[in-house]
């Protein structure tokens, strides 16, 4: 339950962040493939970063070298998750929610080295400074019955996405 809550919490934060960016840029886009307010690539990106950070900080001293090592790892992790997410969305739904091919330092459609730097910085900042607060005051305090309700809503949402896709074809 805890890991599901963690994924959904950071998926919600990612959705909010992208929605704000789209609004500021006056872009009429929707952050997610889902109907609900969550963008899973953020949740699935943060989970391994948090797990790695927790592991590394138990075996390495909390110093700048550890932070740099975490940052470099987060760049690789978040970029890999972004590539997997983009590829899965394309494979299952035949859509591209993002496409970096018009960027200078892209590797295919779903990876851009410019953004990889930012994803690593964002993950490092969140995990080092915000996650401890979010974890103690929000994520760990979500009751199991709320988690179950969120899970059911998410499963219904997922079914609706695929039903909608089938109806369009």
Secondary structure, 3 states (H helix, E strand, C coil): CHHHHHHHHHHHHHHHHHHHHHHHCCCCCCCCCCCCCCCHHHHHHHHHHHHHHHHHHHHCCCCHHHHHHHHHHHHHHHHHHHHHHHHHHHHHHCCCCCCCCCCCCEECCCEEHHHHHHHHHHHHHHHHHHHHHHHHHCHHHCCHHHHHHHHHHHHHHHHHHHHHHHHHC
